[in-house]
Amino acid sequence: MIHPFALLGKFAFWRRVAIAGGVALACAAAGPSEITIPGARAFPESLSSSSDGTIFIGSFAQGGIFRAQPGAAQAEPWIKPGANDSRSTLGVLADDRSGTLWVCSNDLSRIGVTTPGTAKGSALKSFDLKTGAPKGSAAFPGDRTLCNDIAIGPDGSAYATDSFNPHVLRLKPGSHQLEVWATDPRFAVKNGAGLDGIAFGADGNAYVDTFNGNGLFRIEVSAGGAAGKITQLQTSRTLQLPDGMRPYNNKLLLVEGAGRFDLVTVEGDNARIDTIKEGYDGPVAVTRVDNTAWVLEGQLHYLLDRKQGGAPKLPFRAYAVPLPGP
């Protein structure tokens, strides 16, 4: 549910949603309302889009990368599982500026998720954005790590979250070695995954969330690119399993594992959470193509919570959602 706020502000917000939504729906009338991902074992975990509207999707359970061409209603296998010594593919990020598809690769065999290949640990992998050819690999430092999500900073560096350690890592352009860029004890959680989604806002600062910690943080970035003050933002309501984030104008797009897709407005040290749509089954990520958001359902609980029983609804899908204006 949307946290209540001033009636006038609420009316104005939803009026903008209705107007912009109508425009977006009209523009998207010829396009699909959803993108399907083939395979009973796909269990997608993240998606990203390039400037031409191509959408890239990673696979938690089988590895590799799916790709949906602009306007397509179905994603197709593109990068084979195991390519570039990759394992389970979590975060993905299309970087048009460098022509790179960044991918979080993790060996999840310890929890019974097996994929082609023998690489151990976690790594930030890179592939050519057009051809899918391998470009590079940078291993996460440490023995127990989980590369979860990726963002590109103003300096062109790739930044990745480690869900098992309170670390945001940075890979500078031309480097092959990740470094700990920002750390804070509040990024750690006692049980489950900590750092998850990451995005750079219009203000040039980095924003991260903690999945099982239900936290949202701002990391100030200095003119030289160093991490500065870290502030936990006071959200207008409690987040529930915050996951993937992407920037949108001067706001943030955010999905919550509890089933919601939100628009986040940061005002000082506060963050207003406006739910755009809810009722998703385990949403894990969001990306934007023009005035449309694509919300990805992972349904990972069917894979990871064996006591739950049941089976995911197939095929896996990403859903189109019209976005409000600025």
Secondary structure per residue as TSV (DSSP state, phi and psi in degrees):
chain	resnum	aa	ss	phi	psi
A	1	M	-	360.0	148.4
A	2	I	-	-76.9	132.1
A	3	H	-	-62.9	133.1
A	4	P	-	-64.4	143.0
A	5	F	-	-143.2	-178.2
A	6	A	-	-50.9	135.8
A	7	L	H	-56.5	-42.5
A	8	L	H	-63.4	-44.5
A	9	G	H	-63.3	-39.7
A	10	K	H	-64.3	-43.9
A	11	F	H	-62.4	-44.7
A	12	A	H	-63.2	-41.4
A	13	F	H	-61.6	-51.3
A	14	W	H	-71.1	-24.8
A	15	R	H	-64.9	-41.9
A	16	R	H	-63.8	-40.2
A	17	V	H	-59.2	-46.4
A	18	A	H	-64.0	-45.3
A	19	I	H	-65.9	-52.0
A	20	A	H	-65.4	-36.8
A	21	G	H	-61.3	-40.4
A	22	G	H	-63.2	-42.0
A	23	V	H	-63.3	-46.0
A	24	A	H	-63.7	-40.1
A	25	L	H	-64.3	-39.4
A	26	A	H	-64.0	-41.7
A	27	C	H	-68.3	-31.5
A	28	A	T	-95.3	7.6
A	29	A	T	-56.7	-35.9
A	30	A	T	-83.8	-7.9
A	31	G	S	-97.9	169.9
A	32	P	-	-74.1	154.1
A	33	S	S	-91.8	-11.9
A	34	E	E	-153.5	157.8
A	35	I	E	-121.1	125.7
A	36	T	E	-94.1	148.4
A	37	I	E	-118.1	118.8
A	38	P	-	-73.5	153.8
A	39	G	-	104.8	131.6
A	40	A	T	-72.1	-16.5
A	41	R	T	-110.7	14.7
A	42	A	-	-64.8	-48.9
A	43	F	-	36.6	71.9
A	44	P	E	-65.2	147.0
A	45	E	E	-121.5	-22.1
A	46	S	E	-156.8	157.0
A	47	L	E	-146.2	158.7
A	48	S	E	-150.2	165.1
A	49	S	E	-135.6	145.2
A	50	S	-	-93.0	174.5
A	51	S	T	-64.8	-22.7
A	52	D	T	-89.3	2.3
A	53	G	S	94.4	2.3
A	54	T	-	-68.4	137.7
A	55	I	E	-114.5	134.3
A	56	F	E	-116.4	136.9
A	57	I	E	-134.2	130.3
A	58	G	E	-91.7	164.0
A	59	S	E	-125.0	116.6
A	60	F	T	-65.3	-41.9
A	61	A	T	-94.8	-27.6
A	62	Q	T	-119.6	-10.0
A	63	G	-	79.5	-179.7
A	64	G	S	80.2	-178.7
A	65	I	E	-131.3	133.0
A	66	F	E	-94.8	154.4
A	67	R	E	-137.4	134.0
A	68	A	E	-114.0	119.0
A	69	Q	-	-67.1	157.5
A	70	P	T	-52.4	126.0
A	71	G	T	84.6	-4.4
A	72	A	-	-77.6	148.0
A	73	A	S	-98.0	-2.4
A	74	Q	B	-140.7	136.2
A	75	A	-	-83.3	149.8
A	76	E	E	-122.1	149.8
A	77	P	E	-57.4	135.0
A	78	W	E	-126.2	-67.5
A	79	I	E	-93.0	125.8
A	80	K	-	-67.7	145.7
A	81	P	T	-55.9	136.1
A	82	G	T	91.4	-10.5
A	83	A	G	-62.5	142.4
A	84	N	G	58.3	33.2
A	85	D	G	57.0	33.1
A	86	S	-	-85.9	159.1
A	87	R	-	-122.0	-127.0
A	88	S	E	-65.0	133.9
A	89	T	E	-105.2	117.6
A	90	L	E	-101.9	-107.1
A	91	G	E	-57.9	138.8
A	92	V	E	-132.1	146.0
A	93	L	E	-148.7	123.3
A	94	A	E	-87.3	123.0
A	95	D	E	-115.1	96.1
A	96	D	T	-62.6	-36.0
A	97	R	T	-60.6	-40.8
A	98	S	T	-101.1	-1.8
A	99	G	T	65.9	38.1
A	100	T	E	-125.2	139.5
A	101	L	E	-102.9	114.1
A	102	W	E	-90.5	139.1
A	103	V	E	-138.6	132.3
A	104	C	E	-84.7	120.7
A	105	S	E	-112.8	134.7
A	106	N	E	-140.5	137.6
A	107	D	-	-84.1	108.7
A	108	L	-	-107.4	20.6
A	109	S	G	-62.6	-24.9
A	110	R	G	-65.6	-19.8
A	111	I	G	-109.2	17.6
A	112	G	T	84.8	11.6
A	113	V	-	-102.7	109.0
A	114	T	-	-110.0	139.4
A	115	T	-	-135.2	165.2
A	116	P	S	-58.6	148.9
A	117	G	S	104.7	167.2
A	118	T	-	-126.0	4.6
A	119	A	-	-61.5	139.5
A	120	K	-	-103.5	162.2
A	121	G	S	72.1	-157.6
A	122	S	E	-120.7	151.6
A	123	A	E	-154.1	152.8
A	124	L	E	-97.0	112.2
A	125	K	E	-100.0	153.9
A	126	S	E	-133.1	141.9
A	127	F	E	-133.6	156.1
A	128	D	E	-67.7	130.5
A	129	L	T	-66.8	-27.1
A	130	K	T	-93.2	-41.4
A	131	T	T	-102.7	-21.7
A	132	G	-	83.1	3.3
A	133	A	-	-67.9	141.7
A	134	P	E	-61.0	141.1
A	135	K	E	-118.1	-37.3
A	136	G	E	-173.9	176.9
A	137	S	E	-156.9	136.1
A	138	A	E	-132.2	119.2
A	139	A	E	-75.9	143.7
A	140	F	-	-73.1	135.5
A	141	P	S	-73.9	139.5
A	142	G	S	109.4	169.0
A	143	D	S	-94.9	-34.1
A	144	R	S	-118.0	97.7
A	145	T	-	-135.7	163.0
A	146	L	-	-150.0	106.9
A	147	C	E	-74.3	118.8
A	148	N	E	-110.7	-53.4
A	149	D	E	-145.7	166.3
A	150	I	E	-138.3	146.5
A	151	A	E	-143.3	155.3
A	152	I	E	-105.7	126.6
A	153	G	-	-84.4	171.8
A	154	P	T	-57.6	-26.5
A	155	D	T	-86.4	1.1
A	156	G	S	87.0	-3.1
A	157	S	-	-71.8	152.4
A	158	A	E	-95.4	131.9
A	159	Y	E	-116.9	135.3
A	160	A	E	-134.1	144.0
A	161	T	E	-92.5	145.5
A	162	D	E	-111.8	110.8
A	163	S	T	-74.0	-17.5
A	164	F	T	-101.1	-2.5
A	165	N	T	-141.3	151.3
A	166	P	T	-80.2	54.4
A	167	H	E	-125.9	134.1
A	168	V	E	-104.2	122.3
A	169	L	E	-100.9	152.5
A	170	R	E	-127.9	138.4
A	171	L	E	-120.7	108.6
A	172	K	-	-72.5	153.0
A	173	P	T	-55.2	130.1
A	174	G	T	86.7	-10.1
A	175	S	-	-90.2	158.0
A	176	H	-	-119.2	9.2
A	177	Q	S	-128.7	126.4
A	178	L	-	-76.4	147.2
A	179	E	E	-128.9	150.2
A	180	V	E	-73.1	117.1
A	181	W	E	-94.1	-41.2
A	182	A	E	-143.8	141.9
A	183	T	E	-147.4	150.1
A	184	D	-	-160.6	135.7
A	185	P	G	-59.7	-22.4
A	186	R	G	-73.1	-12.8
A	187	F	G	-76.7	-16.8
A	188	A	-	-86.5	147.7
A	189	V	-	-126.7	153.8
A	190	K	S	-72.4	-39.0
A	191	N	S	-133.8	133.3
A	192	G	S	91.7	-154.7
A	193	A	-	-93.8	139.8
A	194	G	-	-95.0	-108.9
A	195	L	E	-55.9	137.9
A	196	D	E	-136.6	-94.9
A	197	G	E	-71.2	151.4
A	198	I	E	-147.5	141.0
A	199	A	E	-156.0	150.6
A	200	F	E	-98.9	128.3
A	201	G	-	-83.3	174.7
A	202	A	T	-64.2	-20.3
A	203	D	T	-81.7	-0.7
A	204	G	S	86.2	-3.8
A	205	N	-	-91.2	159.4
A	206	A	E	-94.4	145.5
A	207	Y	E	-125.6	134.1
A	208	V	E	-133.0	156.5
A	209	D	E	-127.6	162.7
A	210	T	E	-116.5	120.2
A	211	F	T	-60.9	-63.2
A	212	N	T	-80.9	-12.1
A	213	G	T	-89.4	-12.6
A	214	N	T	56.6	32.4
A	215	G	E	-108.2	154.7
A	216	L	E	-130.8	126.9
A	217	F	E	-128.7	150.4
A	218	R	E	-111.6	131.6
A	219	I	E	-111.4	111.4
A	220	E	E	-70.1	143.3
A	221	V	E	-116.8	126.3
A	222	S	-	-76.2	168.9
A	223	A	T	-59.5	-28.7
A	224	G	T	-88.3	-0.6
A	225	G	S	94.4	0.8
A	226	A	-	-76.8	151.3
A	227	A	E	-74.5	134.5
A	228	G	E	-113.1	-138.2
A	229	K	E	-61.1	137.2
A	230	I	E	-111.9	123.5
A	231	T	E	-121.7	129.1
A	232	Q	E	-82.8	120.4
A	233	L	-	-77.2	143.6
A	234	Q	E	-87.3	110.7
A	235	T	E	-86.0	148.8
A	236	S	S	-66.9	-19.1
A	237	R	S	-150.3	163.7
A	238	T	-	-68.5	128.7
A	239	L	-	-76.5	151.6
A	240	Q	S	-125.4	102.8
A	241	L	S	59.4	57.7
A	242	P	E	-63.2	137.7
A	243	D	E	-128.7	-122.4
A	244	G	E	-64.3	144.1
A	245	M	E	-132.6	151.5
A	246	R	E	-145.7	148.8
A	247	P	E	-73.9	150.1
A	248	Y	E	-149.0	107.8
A	249	N	T	52.9	-124.6
A	250	N	T	-101.5	24.0
A	251	K	E	-126.1	-174.1
A	252	L	E	-128.5	142.6
A	253	L	E	-96.5	136.7
A	254	L	E	-144.5	138.6
A	255	V	E	-110.7	146.3
A	256	E	E	-113.1	134.7
A	257	G	T	-60.1	-18.3
A	258	A	T	-74.1	-4.1
A	259	G	T	120.3	8.1
A	260	R	E	-114.6	152.7
A	261	F	E	-119.1	122.7
A	262	D	E	-121.7	157.5
A	263	L	E	-109.8	125.5
A	264	V	E	-109.7	125.5
A	265	T	E	-114.2	116.7
A	266	V	E	-91.0	125.8
A	267	E	E	-129.7	96.6
A	268	G	T	67.5	-125.5
A	269	D	T	-97.0	14.0
A	270	N	E	-112.6	154.6
A	271	A	E	-134.2	119.0
A	272	R	E	-88.0	128.0
A	273	I	E	-106.0	111.9
A	274	D	E	-111.1	117.6
A	275	T	E	-79.6	122.5
A	276	I	E	-84.9	-41.0
A	277	K	E	-155.3	147.5
A	278	E	E	-137.1	176.5
A	279	G	-	99.0	9.8
A	280	Y	-	-76.9	153.4
A	281	D	S	-98.5	92.8
A	282	G	S	66.6	55.3
A	283	P	E	-65.8	141.9
A	284	V	E	-123.5	-21.4
A	285	A	E	-161.1	163.6
A	286	V	E	-144.6	146.9
A	287	T	E	-140.1	166.4
A	288	R	E	-123.8	135.3
A	289	V	E	-126.5	108.7
A	290	D	T	55.7	-122.2
A	291	N	T	-98.7	22.0
A	292	T	E	-122.6	132.8
A	293	A	E	-95.8	144.6
A	294	W	E	-113.4	117.4
A	295	V	E	-103.5	124.0
A	296	L	E	-99.3	127.5
A	297	E	E	-92.6	125.1
A	298	G	-	-96.6	-30.9
A	299	Q	-	51.2	34.2
A	300	L	T	-65.9	-20.1
A	301	H	H	-62.5	-27.8
A	302	Y	H	-69.1	-26.5
A	303	L	H	-87.6	-38.8
A	304	L	H	-95.3	-25.5
A	305	D	-	-106.3	86.5
A	306	R	T	-68.8	-19.8
A	307	K	T	-73.9	-20.8
A	308	Q	T	-68.3	-39.7
A	309	G	-	76.1	-176.1
A	310	G	-	81.3	-178.8
A	311	A	-	-142.3	152.4
A	312	P	-	-67.9	155.8
A	313	K	-	-80.6	120.3
A	314	L	S	-104.6	152.5
A	315	P	S	-74.1	161.3
A	316	F	E	-63.5	151.8
A	317	R	E	-142.1	153.8
A	318	A	E	-115.7	137.9
A	319	Y	E	-113.6	138.7
A	320	A	E	-81.4	135.1
A	321	V	E	-134.1	122.0
A	322	P	E	-63.1	142.2
A	323	L	-	-102.8	146.1
A	324	P	-	-70.1	163.6
A	325	G	-	-73.8	-179.6
A	326	P	-	-56.6	360.0
